[in-house]
């Protein structure tokens, strides 16, 4: 179960193991650093960057984020050349009791023929295997996709729109829970 330490979001995402957060993260690095800090207080954190500068400058994104996370406890940072390397890394993760994997994956969900989207079925399988090993997985997509899209990586996918005083959260996709919930 994913717990970010933000009550309003945890009420929505706590039953899920794989969460996708889509937002304009490039302009809200401080908010992302806050989420990473909250996760690091709960256990170890692995941050996996997919080295794709197709849509955003991922090196600049990392350099903007790095000063905020350099002194935080048990954080390991990995770079994957592409989605296949990322999937392979996820398959090799060890079992854990309290750990989070943050995948920084810039991809446009609405452009179905893009190479990133053709590999997402393999990536979904690898994400599920890592979640079964005890990892909480947060996919951070710094690109906003528009239109009707069915290509989601997370069990729940949220779009966060940052405002001046109020932030808006939209649920894009929610998987059906496998186990029925007890009512009484």
N, C-alpha and C positions, 0 to 999 in steps of 0.2 A: 504494500500500500504506500502510495506517495503522500508525504506530508511536507509541505513547504514551510510551515510555521506561520502562515498567513491565514487567519481564521476563516475569512470569507472564501478563499480559494480551497482550503482544506475541507470545508463543508461539501464542496462539489466533487473534488477529486480523490478523496480518501479511500473509496472502495477499489480504486484502480491501481494497477502496477506500472502501466505505461501511459504517460501523459504527454501530450504535445501542446506546447505554448507558442502560438503565432502572434507576433507583435513587431512593432518597429523598434527592435532591440538596439539597432545601431545608434539611435538617438536617445536611448534609455539604458545606457550601460550601468548607471548607478543602481537602477531597480534590479537588473540582472545580477549584479554583484551582491545585492542584499539577499536575493534568493540563494545564491551560492553560499553566502555566509551562514544563512539559516540551516542549510543542508549540512554544512561542515560541522555544525554544533551537534548534529544527530549521529554522525559517523563519517566514515571515509567517503571521499568524493573523487570520481574520475571524470574529467572533462575531455571529451573527444571532439576535436575540430575536424571537419571534412574540408580539406584544402581545395576549395573550389572558389575561384574569384570570378565566376561567370556572372553572378548577379550583384555581389557586394565584394568589397575589398576585405577578405577574411583576415589578412595580415594586420590591417589597420584596426579591424574589429578586436583582434586579440591584443594589440598594443594599447588600445583604449581600456580594455578590461583588466589587463595584467597588473597595473598599479593597485587596484582595489583588492585583488585576490592573492597577491604575492606573499602576504604575511598570515594568511589564514591557514590553520592547522593541516590536516591530512588531505591535501589535494594533489592529485597527479594529473598532468596534462599530456595528452597524446594527440598526434596528428595523423590523420588517415589521408592517403592520396585520393581515394575515391570511395564510393559506397561499398564496393566489394571488400576493400581493406577494412572498412569500418565493421562490416558484417563479420569478417574473420576475427577481428579483435573482440567483438562481443561474444563470439563462440568460445574464445579462450579465457574469458573472465572466470576467476575462481568463485567458489561459493562464499556467501557472506551472510551475516545476520543483520547488520546495519550498514548499508552502503548505498550510495546513489551514483548513477551514471547520468551525466548531462551530455547530450549529443547536440553539438552546434552544427546544424545542417541547413544551409540556405538552399531551398529549392522552391520552385513555383509549381504548386499542386495543380494549377489550372492549365499548364502546358503539358498535356499528357504524353506527347511524343519525345519530350526531353529525356536524355540518357539517365538522369537521376531518377525519374519516375519509372523507367523500365526495370530498374533494379529494386524497387521498393518491396515487391513480394519476398525476395530473399532477405531483405533487411527486416521485414516484419517478423519473419521466422527467427532470425538471430536475436531480435529484441525480446521475443517471447522466451527464448531459451535463457537469456541473461536474467530476465525477470523471475523465471522459475528457480534460478540459483540464489534468489534472495535480494537482488538488486532492485531499487526503485529507479525507474528510468524516466527522465525528463528530456523530451526532444524540444530544443529551442530553435524555432524557425524565424530568422530575422526578416523574412519577406512576407508581405501580405498578399494572399491570393484572392482573387475576386471571382464571382460567378458560382454556379452550381458545380461542386466538385465532389467526387467520391473516393479520392485517393488519399486516405488518412493513414498515418502510421501508428498513432496512439489508440489506446482503448477509449480514451476521451481526448478530444481536441478542442482547445479553447483559443479564441482570438481576443487579445487584450488591446483595447484602444485607450491610450493614455491621453488624458485631458489635463487642463491646468489645475483643477481642483478635484475632479472626480475621474476615476478610471472605470471603463466599462468592460465587462467580460461577457463574451458571447460563446455559447456552446455550439460548436460546429458539428460535432459527431460524438455519439456516445454508444459504446458497445453494450450489447445486452449481457447482463451478468449471467454467468454460467450456473451459479448456485442460487436457488430461490431464497428470498429473504423471509425470515419468520415475522409474521405480523403480530401474533400473540403467543 
